[in-house]
Amino acid sequence: MIQTRPLTPDTFAPFGHVARPGLGTVKTIRDGAVRLSKSETRFRTLPEAAEPALDFYEVAPDALPLRASRIERHPWSAQLFCPMEGARWLVAVWPDGPEGAPLAFVAGPQDVVTYAPGLWHHGIVALDQPACFASLMWKSAEGIGDTEFHDLAAPVDIAWPAA
């Protein structure tokens, strides 16, 4: 059973980027009425992915534990997830590929996660309540080869702490 850990920009740095209010360059604008945080998110893409795609995921919460049996990656583009409504959500990655051990993190509603191109990861999972996410990535004009799926040789159970 894989146990989650808290998501922080440092713990997730090898796999992509975490952005949230208060990180990066922060300043006030409009006579102090607005606090602007300029994210340092790196959104890498390869020439094969030339078209931006904005998608929305409406996600029912999963029950403990998650039984992960299928993972995915996007070989040509980073993929960003931004919570629009919801609470905690699961970020699970396979940094050494499908045969390697996964790492799992609990993200909060303020966390925007960008997966690096080619990183194997689980699909989006809401933990405590229904959630809605905006997702941005670049895709090929034909939509071919943008997403690869892999069925794991053996399912992996992932547990997280109660809210």
C-alpha positions in Angstrom: 0.0 0.0 0.0 1.4 3.4 -1.0 0.9 6.2 1.5 0.5 9.8 0.4 2.6 12.7 1.6 1.8 16.4 1.6 2.3 18.2 -1.7 4.9 21.0 -1.7 6.7 22.7 -4.5 10.0 21.1 -3.3 8.7 17.5 -3.0 7.1 17.7 -6.4 9.9 19.5 -8.2 11.4 16.4 -9.8 8.1 15.6 -11.6 6.8 19.0 -12.6 5.7 22.2 -10.8 3.3 23.3 -8.0 1.9 26.8 -8.0 -0.3 28.4 -5.4 -1.1 32.0 -4.2 1.8 33.5 -2.4 4.6 31.7 -4.3 6.7 33.3 -7.0 6.9 37.0 -7.4 4.2 38.6 -5.2 3.0 42.2 -5.3 -0.1 44.3 -4.7 -1.8 46.2 -7.5 -4.9 48.4 -7.9 -4.1 50.5 -4.9 -3.5 47.5 -2.7 -6.9 45.9 -3.4 -5.4 42.9 -5.3 -2.5 40.7 -4.4 -0.9 39.3 -7.6 1.3 36.1 -7.4 3.3 35.6 -10.6 3.9 31.9 -10.9 7.2 30.5 -12.1 5.5 27.5 -13.7 7.4 26.1 -16.6 5.0 24.8 -19.2 7.2 22.8 -21.6 6.0 21.4 -24.9 7.6 19.8 -27.9 7.0 20.8 -31.6 4.5 17.8 -32.1 2.1 19.5 -29.7 1.1 22.8 -31.5 -2.5 23.3 -30.4 -3.6 24.5 -26.9 -6.4 22.5 -25.3 -8.4 23.6 -22.3 -10.5 20.8 -20.8 -12.7 20.6 -17.7 -12.9 17.5 -15.4 -15.9 17.1 -13.1 -14.8 14.4 -10.6 -16.7 12.3 -8.1 -14.7 11.6 -4.9 -12.9 8.2 -4.7 -13.2 5.9 -1.7 -10.2 4.7 0.3 -8.0 3.1 -0.9 -7.6 4.0 -4.6 -6.8 0.9 -6.6 -4.6 2.2 -9.4 -4.6 -0.1 -12.4 -4.1 2.2 -15.3 -1.7 5.2 -15.7 -1.1 7.7 -18.5 1.4 10.2 -19.8 1.5 12.9 -22.4 4.8 12.6 -24.3 4.8 16.0 -26.0 3.4 18.4 -23.5 3.2 19.4 -19.8 -0.3 19.0 -18.4 -1.7 21.5 -15.9 -4.5 20.9 -13.4 -6.1 23.8 -11.6 -8.9 23.2 -9.1 -12.0 25.3 -9.6 -14.0 23.9 -6.8 -13.5 21.1 -4.4 -11.1 20.2 -1.6 -8.2 17.8 -1.4 -7.1 15.8 -4.4 -4.6 13.1 -5.2 -1.5 13.5 -7.3 0.2 10.1 -8.1 3.2 9.7 -10.3 5.5 6.9 -11.5 8.8 8.7 -11.9 10.6 5.5 -13.0 7.9 4.4 -15.4 5.1 1.8 -15.1 7.5 -0.9 -13.7 8.8 1.5 -10.9 7.2 2.5 -7.6 4.7 5.3 -7.5 4.8 8.3 -5.3 1.6 9.9 -4.1 0.8 13.4 -2.7 -2.3 15.1 -1.3 -2.9 18.4 -2.9 -5.2 21.1 -1.6 -7.7 23.3 -3.4 -5.1 26.1 -3.7 -2.6 23.9 -5.5 -2.1 24.0 -9.3 -0.1 21.1 -10.5 1.8 20.8 -13.8 3.1 17.4 -14.8 6.3 17.4 -16.8 6.0 16.0 -20.4 6.3 12.2 -20.5 5.7 11.7 -16.8 3.6 8.7 -16.0 0.7 9.6 -13.7 -2.7 8.5 -12.5 -5.8 10.3 -13.8 -7.3 13.1 -11.6 -8.8 11.9 -8.3 -11.0 13.9 -5.9 -10.6 12.8 -2.3 -13.3 14.3 0.1 -16.0 15.8 -2.1 -16.9 16.3 -5.8 -14.5 18.6 -7.5 -14.0 20.5 -10.8 -10.7 21.1 -12.5 -9.5 23.0 -15.5 -6.7 21.3 -17.4 -4.4 22.9 -20.0 -2.0 21.1 -22.3 -0.8 21.2 -25.8 -2.0 18.6 -28.4 -1.1 17.7 -31.9 -3.4 19.1 -34.6 -4.6 15.6 -35.4 -5.0 14.6 -31.7 -2.9 11.4 -32.3 -0.3 10.3 -29.8 -1.1 13.1 -27.3 -2.0 10.6 -24.5 -0.6 7.1 -23.8 -2.2 4.7 -21.4 -0.6 1.8 -19.7 -2.3 -1.0 -17.6 -0.1 -1.8 -14.6 1.1 -5.4 -14.2 -0.5 -5.4 -10.7 -2.8 -2.9 -9.2 -1.4 -0.5 -6.6 -3.4 0.6 -3.6 -3.0 4.2 -2.5 -4.2 5.4 0.8 -4.5 9.0 2.2 -5.1 10.4 5.7 -8.6 11.5 6.7 -9.5 15.1 6.2 
